[in-house]
Amino acid sequence: MNANQKPNRYQNTSHQTLHLQAGQTNDIAAHDLSMNKNLLSPSGLEMPATDRIQTLGAFDWQHTINETYFDLDVSFRQPNKFSGFLQHAKLLEIGVSHYHANTVHYNRGRHSSGYIDDSILMTFPMTGDVRFTQKGRQLTSKLDQFFIELSSLPYEFYHLHEASLYVIKVPLALLTLQMGAIERQFTRSLTVDEGAGRLLVFQIGQILALIHNNQLGDLEIKILEQQLLNLIVLTLSTPKEVMMSTSSSIQSVHLKRIEHYVYLHLENPALTPAMVAATCHISVRYLHKLFAELPYSFSEWVKELRLKQANHILKTKSYVTIDEVAHRVDYGDQGYFARIYKQHFGYTPRDTPGTG
């Protein structure tokens, strides 16, 4: 449907999608996703057969989507002809989904005051093209690409034809180190044709099949989620300019090592380029060369990391005084810290909304 059309609202009273809770199996025959009968996507990845899955009509779809992700207004080009299915698996904190539907339009408005949903969606089109708009950015994403949706901001998402997607929902609390990359890369089409991104897509399909066909224990669930999180971090942590390059694997390793070290020492006033370079076994000149290819300098990046960490501490209420927070991210002057914090986030440290 046209993205400018006003969505139709559907109030739903039932929910029939396949929801798989880790550690449980689902024996409903209509939802049998036996991997003995699979479709092969254009990228060579196995996808569950759709002819043995119970599909949902328009009346049930909005409730299904809202329960799996978050509140969205849903509208359909032809409500009486709509059909879709959603296979969803929840690990400990991360959710993974296989979504398939014909033409549908989603709109996420502004939240009510005080409501925060700190998570992201990573969406991977497996068949079909999807259109997405958020914070003035627009994109069309296709096979072998993915994009990031920020749950805290309004957006519009739709596909004009039948589409199949993999979707991951990740709490931002698990991705503190990657916040800078997420904010730079959201609503941009990023490649998954090789490397960690491709492995991540493959892992999603394997998790959905594994959880459906097996009774998993707590340790197995924890291991699965950690493996998935590791691939997510590898895919997100490398700046876009490096991730999209086939000749920058060494630079990528250095950047991840630098990021890991800096994050662990944000409170250290001696966190200088020389200190970081020496610890990471590179020269200061090479460190600056790495950042010369990125849209920010080393000092700008460290400043952003410190402010993001302060924001995380304040949101989670894991502090006693504002002065303590300032010192924990190496700002000895609380007044200066408060000024640059407000410039960056638009509110003062004391007015930072909580995550509850």
N, C-alpha and C positions, 0 to 999 in steps of 0.2 A: 504494500500500500504506500501511498505518498506520505513522506515523513511529516508533511505539514497538516495532514488531516487530523482532526480531533479524535482522540481515542474513544472507543466505546467501553463502558464499564461493565464488568460481569461479576455479580456476586455469586460466590461458589459455596456449596454446602457439602461437597464430597471430595475425596482425594484417592485416586486409584493408581498413582504412579508407583514404580518399583523403587522403594527406598531400602537400601541394604545397610544395616548397622553392622559395623565391624564386629566380628565374633559371633555373628548369627548367620544362618542360612535362610533362604526363602524358598519354600516348597510349592508355591502357587504355580500350577502347570501353565496357566496363561502367561506367566512372566518368565517362562523357561528361556534362559539366555545361554543354553549349552554351547560351548565354544566348538563343538563338533560341526557346527553349521555356521560358517562365518562369511561375511562379505570382506573383500579386500579394497581398502581405500586407494585412491590414486597414488598416495605416498608409500604404499606397500605395507601399511599398518592394518592389523586385523580389527574389524569392527563387528559388534554383535549382530546376528541376523535379526531383521526387523519383522519377519513374517510370523514369528511366534510370540510377539510381545503385545500385550493388551494396550491399545492406544487410548488417548484421552480426547474428548471433544472440547470445544471452546468453553463450555460451562465450568469444567473442572480445571482448566489449564492455569488460570490466574492463581488459584489457591496453591496449586502445585509449585509454580514458580516462586511465589512469595514464601512458601515454607522452606524451599530449598536454598534460596539466595537471600532476598530481602524485598521489601514492599515495592512493587512496580505496578503502574497502570498498564493493562494489556488490552490491545485491540486487534481485530482480525479483518481481513479483506472480505472473507466469506465465512462468517461464524458457523453456518450450518454445514460447511464442507471442511472445516478445520479438523486436523488430526495431528497428534504428536505424542511422543513418549519421552520419559526422562528417567534414566537409570542413575541412581545416586548412591554413593557410598561415603559414609562418615568414618574417618579414622578417630584419632583423639581430638584434634582441633581442626584439621584440614579436611575439607570435603572435596570429592571429585565426582564429576557427572559426565554422562553421555546423553546429549540432548539431540532430538530429531523432531523437526516440525515443518509444516508448510508455512506460507506467508503469515507473519505476525509482527506486531509493532509494540515496543516497550518504551515507557517513559517513566523516569524516576524524578519526582519533584523534590523540592527542598524539604528537609526534615522539620518536624515540629521542634520548638525550642527545647534545648537540653538533651535532645536525642542524638547519640553518636553511634555509628556502626563502623568501627575501625577494622576494616578488612579490604582486600582487593579481590577482584575476579580476574583470572587469566583465561582468556577465551581463545580456543584454537579451532578455526574452521576446518572440518574434515571433508565436507562437500558443500558447494554453494558459496556465495559471497554474502558477507554481512556488512552493514553500514553502522557507524558509531559516531556520536558527537558528544563531547564533554569539554566544558570550559573553553569554548570557542574553537576547539580542534575537531576536525572531521576526517574520517578515513573510511576506506573500503578495504576489508581484510579478506584474504583468500587462502586457499590451501597452502601449506608450508609457511604460514605466517601466524602470529598471535598478537594480541594487544592486551593492555592492562586497563581495567576499569576501577576507578576509585569510588568506594561505596559512600563516601562522605559528601560527594558532590552530585548535583543533578546531571542526568544524561539522557540521551535518546539512542535506542538500539533497534534495528529492524533488519529483516531480510525479505526481499521481494519474491523470492522463490524458495522452494524446499531447501532446507539446510540441515547439516549434521555437524555438531560441535562437541568438543571436549571442553569442560570448564573446571577450573580449580578455584575454590574459595579459601583464602588464607588470611588468618588474623594478622594485622600489622605488627602485633606484639612479637611475632616470630621473625619479623623481617626488619628489625631496627637498623641493622647494618646496611640494608639495601634501600633505605628511605630516599637518599639522594638520587639513586638510580631510578627508583620508581617515579619520583616526581618529574624527572627529566624525560622519562620514556612513556608515561601514560598517554593513551590515545595516539600511539604511533604503531605502524605495522612493523613488527620485528620478525626476523627470519627464524625458522626452526628446521631448515633443510639439512643441517648437520650439527655435530657437537652436542652440547648439553641439552639444547632445546629439543632436538629430535629424540634423544633418549628420554626426556621428560614426557613427551607425547606417548611414546611407547609404554612408559611406566604407568601412565594413567589407565590405558587399556588393560594392562596386566593386573593392576589393583582391582579394577571392577570385576574382572573374571575370577580372580583369586578369592575375593570376599564372597562372591555369589556362590562359588562352588565348594567352599571349604569353611569349616568351623575353626576360626582363628582364636588363639589364646592372646592374653594381654601382651606378652613379650613380642609375639609376632606382629601384632598391630603396631606396637611402639617402633619396632624395627622398620616396618613398611613406611610409617610416617616419617621417620628420620631419613630414610633413603629418598623419599619423595622431596622432603624439605631440602636435602643436600642438592638435588638436581635443580630445584626452584632457585636456590641461592646462587648456584653456578650460572644459571641462565640470566638472573637479574643483576648479580653483583658486578659483572663486567660492564663498563660504560658502553653505550650503544656503538660508538665509533670503533671500539675494539671488537665487540661481539659480532659486528657485521663484517669484519675483515677476516680473510682466510690466511693472512700472513702475520698475524699479531699474537700468536699463542704465547710467546715469551713475554711480551708486554703485558698480556692478560694475567699471567702468573704473577708478575711483579706488582701489578696494580692490586690484585686480591691480597697479596702478602702485606702491602703497604696499608690497605684499608683495615685489615685485621689488626695489625699492630697499633695503628693510630686509634682505633676505637677502644682498645684496651687501655690506652694511656691518655685519654682525653683530659684527665685532671692534672696532668704533668705540665707545669709551666715551661719545662725545658724541651717540650715537644717541637723541635725545630727541624727544618729539612735535613740538616747535617746529622741529627740524632736518628731520624727515621732512615735515612740513606745508609748510615753505618750499620744499623740493626738489620736492615734488609739486604745487606751486602751488595749495594750498588753505589755509584758515585752521586754526589749532589747534582752534578750536571745532568746525569742520566735521569734522575728523579724529575727534575724540571722539564726535561725533554718529554717524558711520559705525559706530563700534565699540559704541555704546550699543544698537544694534539686534541685536548679536551676543551669544552667551553668554559672552563674555570681554572684558576690557579691553585696551587697547593694550599696556600694560606686561605683562600676563599672556601675551598672544600673543607678544611679543618674547622673553620668558623661555622660553616653550615652543620657539620656533624655535631659540634658542641651544642649548638642551639637545638638541634633535633633531639639530642640526648636529654637536654634540660626539659624540653617539652614532654618527652616520655616520662621522666621522673615526676614532673608536676601532674601529668594526667593520671598516673597510677597512684598518686598520693604517697609515694615512698620516700618521704622526707619529713623533717621537723620544721625547718625555717627556710625562707627564700634565700637567705644568705648562704645556707648550707648547699642549696642547689647550685648557686653561682660558683662556689668554690669547687664543687664536684666536677664542673666543666671548665675550670681554670679561669674564672672571672672573679678577681679579688675585690673589685669595686661593684657592690650590689646595684648602685644607681646606674652605672654604665651598662651593666648586664640587663637591667630592666628596660633601658631605652632601646638597646639593639634588639632585644627579645620582642618588644612591642612592634618595632619597625618590621621585623620579619614575619610575625604571626598575626598582627593586627589586634592583639589583646595583651594585657600585662601578665607577668608571671602569676600574680595573685588571682587573676580572672581566668586562668586556664581551665577549660572544662574538663571534668573527670571522665573516665571511661565507663563508669557505672550507669 
